[in-house]
């Protein structure tokens, strides 16, 4: 009788823990949508786009990576459809961005901050969902990178630019990949959830901002024809 009572309590604790994890993950995801939308709005404003262009770029950054993640993990409905308030908040932010161009101009100098925060928050969430889906650890890290970085890839394509992830530029995808492994380590070794989140998010945000400040980047691959033209 005593054993039955304890096992029931343990199952209840487990359900409570899972619910808390789900709520925390949704809050992080909502924060990622907000800061990513702000980044997309500022990026589109820098390109002097109208409301439609601004909306499309911000939508790509806020929802692109998570959509690819959900398709890879066969999660339905897509996260922004399941959470309809994400799109309402996003639309409100886009509308403010379109109606307040002077504000956007004043905020452009802070473009790197929402970029780094969105990259970190989305990569942590994506890694968590991948682990929950039972993917291998390396795949979970890749899903984290896709979730964090590929919204920006789509936005760069819309802006008619080579995506920053594919050209010599301050390190971008490297840091969500590193942050994903920090998150995986925290999950495997059962660190406190808040510590796991802080370390994984801090890894991505700090090193992304440091890369921008000190221009850390990987060397480009030289084509043989380029070398032959050098004397």
N, C-alpha and C positions, 0 to 999 in steps of 0.2 A: 504493500500500500504506500509505504514511504517512498519507494523507488518510483512508483507511478506519479506521485505528486511532484517529485524533483524533476523527472523527465518532462512533465507538463510545464513546469516553471521554466525549464531551460528552453523548451520550444517557444514559449511566450517571449522570453528574453531575446531569442534569435529573431523572431518576427519583429520585435521592437527595433532591434539593431538594424535589420534590413530596411525597415521603414525610415529610420533616421538617415541611413545612407542614401536612400532614394531621394528624400527631401533635400539633403545637403547637395546631392548631385544636380538636382533640378535648379536649386538656387545658384550654383556655380554656372550652370549652363545659361540661365537667364542673364547673369552678369556678363558672360562671354558674348551673348547676343547683343547686349547694350553697348559694350565697349567696341565690339567689332563693327556695329552699325555706325557708331561715331567715327571710327577710323575710315570706313567707306565713304561717309558723308564728307569728311575733310578731304579725302583723296579726290573725290569727284569735284568738289569745290575748287581744288587746286587746278583741275583740268578745265574749269569754267564750263561745266555741263549744266544743262537745264534740269528741271525737276525729274523728268523721265530718266535721264542719264544718271542723275544723282541717286534716284530710287534703285535703278538696276545695279549700280556698282555697290551700293550699301547692302542691297539684298544678297548679292553674290558673296560679299565678305561675311555677312552675318549668318547666312544659311547654307552656303555652298559646301564647306567642308563637312558639316554635320549631315547634310543630305547624302554625300558620297559615303560617309561612315555608315549611315542607316541602310543604304543599299547593299554595302559590302556585308553587313551583319544580318541582313534580311529582317530588319526591324521595321514593323509597320504598325500604325501609320508613321510617316516621317515626323521627326521631332517637332518641327514647327507647325505641322498640321495637328498633331496631338495636343499641342499647347498653343491654342489660338491666340492667347494674350501676347505671345511673342510678336506676332505680326502686327498687332494693334500698337504696341509700344514702338516697334520699329517704324511703322508708318508715321506715328507722331514725331519721332526724331527726324525722319526724312523731311517732313513738312516744315519743321522748325529750321532745318538746314537750308531749305529752299527759300524760306521767307526772311531769313536773317543772314544775308551774305556777309555783312560786315562782321558779325559774330564769328562766322566760319573763318574769315580772313584773320581775325585776331587769334583764333585757336590753332591755326595751321602750324605754328611753331611747336605745338605739343603733339604733333602727329605721331611721333615715335611711341608715346606712352600708351594710347589705346591699341596700337599695333602690337606692342609687346604683351600687354595684358590679355588681349583677345587670343593671341598665339598660345600663351600659357594656360589660360582657363580652358580653352577648347581642347588642347592636347591632353590635359589631365582628365577631362570628362570622357574624351574618346577612348583613352586607355582604360578607364574604369569600365565603360560599357563593353569593350572588347574582352576584358578579363571575365566579366560577368557572363559573356556569351560562350566562354570556354575556349577561346582561341589560344594557340601557342603563344608563348611570351614574346617572341620576336615579332609575330604578327600583331600582337596587341600594341607593341611600341610603334609599328608602322601605321596602325589605325590611328594612334594618337597624333602622329605627324600629319596624316591626311586630314584629320578633323581640324587641327590647328592651322595648317598652312594652305590647304587647297582652296579655301575661300578667296584668299589673296591671289592665288594663281588665276582663278577665273576673273577676278576683278582686273588684274593686269591685262588679260587678254581683251576684256571689254574696252580698256583704256588704250588698246593698240600698242602695248609694250611687251617686250620679252619679260615673262614673269621673273621676279627677283630671285626666286628659288633656282632658276636655270642659268643665271649669268653671274660673272664675278661681281660680287656685292657683299656687304657685311653679312656674316653668317646668319642664316634664317632657319632652315629646316633642321640644322644640326642641334639646335637647342631644344625644340620640342621632343626630338628623339632622345636626348640626354634626360630631359625632365620626365619622359615616359618611363625610363629605366629606374629613375629615383622612385617614382610612384609604384612601380612593380616591386622594387625592393621593399618598400614600406608595407605593401600588401603581403608579401611572402614572409617577412619577418615580424609581422603583426605590430608595427609601430602604432602609436596613437594616431587616429585618423587626422586630427588637426596638424600633427607634426608632419605626417606624410604629405598632406596637402601643401603646407607651408614650404617644405623643402623642394617638392617637385615644381610648384608654381614659381618659387623664388629662383630656382635654377634657370628656368626659361626666361623670365622677365629680366633678371639681372644680367645674364650673359647676352641676351638680345640687345639690351640697351648699351652694354659695354662694347659689343661688336660695332654698333652704330657710332659710338663715340670714338673708338680707336681704330675703326676700319679693319676689323679682322675679317679676312675672307680667304676662300680657297683659291689656288691658282687656276687660271683657265687652261683648257687643253689646246695646245697649239696645233694647227693643221700643218702637215708637211710642206704644203705650198708656201705657207707663211715663212717657214724657216729658210726655204730655198731663196726667197727674195731678200734675205738679210746678207750683208757682206761684212 
